[in-house]
Amino acid sequence: MFSLEALFCHVDDFCKAFEAQWHKKLLSHGGIKRNRSKGLCWSEIMTILIAFHQNHYRNFKYFYLNQVKRYWSDAFPGLPSYQRFIEWLPSTLIPLCVYLKHCFGKCTGIGLIDSTSLKVCHNRRIAQHKVFQGLAARGKTSVDWFYGFKLHIVVNELGQLLNVTITPGNVDDRQPVPDLLSQLFGKIFADRGYVSQKLAAQLLEDFGIQFFAKPRRNMKNKLMLLHDKLLSRKRSIIETINDQLKNISQIEHSRHRSPVNFCVNVLCGLIAYCHQPKKPSLQMDWLLSQSA
């Protein structure tokens, strides 16, 4: 059940601690800088942005005009016009990045890794697309070619996010894996796109991580513990998470007019998922009983 008050309290507690530390580390150029105050504070702006991804709206403008302005004006008395609010979005990028890190779950020794495409336009419009020129790239999934980015995520068996990164669509899935897993431990399970003996050896040597990628059809099967084999068969929950991020949290659409606002949209969608009370997870008790 969505609670605006609970979301705001959680965001506001973070912003109070973050803002004090951030201002201490900001560099000054020595000149006079005009700092026009906003009608809303950071925590209010971030709450509205995150709430959009929790309320099943497809369009932020419709959400802002018909939900926020109409029903939440008492909760946010300083609401500006829609255009003014959009101008404030870039200022929330860094706080949202840190807040997402704050919402990550804890590594339990079992992790699942996967990537999903973030299309920024239809394939027929690639030649005319200008917003992400020089940033996005053509990539290929198991289904189709696309133009945009790849979102790489790592989750634990409880469905909690452990780490994320975004790369252009033409980047190999295996390339960002060492950075994604550098702070984790235990066993990581992946699909066929991550098969690499060199990568598995590197992760074991550098971080002590056991990396299991589903073998391709032309490869010989390797001996695995029954517990590990059962876990690898349940790797599909991360695909369920990717589906929820796209269809519930709305992290993918083709209406972006700014790369910064694209990042803000993805970050808010990921944060909205972190606040989701019920996440796809593995039934570890059943797995343990099967491997016993």
Secondary structure, 3 states (H helix, E strand, C coil): CCCHHHHHHHHHHHHHHHHHHHHHHCCCCCCCCCCCCCCCCHHHHHHHHHHHCCCCCCCHHHHHHHHHHHHCCCCCCCCCCHHHHHHHHHHHHHHHHHHHHHHCCCCCCEEEEEEEEEECCCHHHCCCCCCCCCCCEEEECCCCEEEEEEEEEEEECCCCEEEEEEEECCCCCCCCHHHHHCCCCCEEEECHHHCCHHHHHHHHHHHCCEEEECCCCCCCCCCCCHHHHHHHHCCCHHHHHHHHHHHCCCCCCCCCCCHHHHHHHHHHHHHHHHCCCCCCCCCHHHHHHHHC
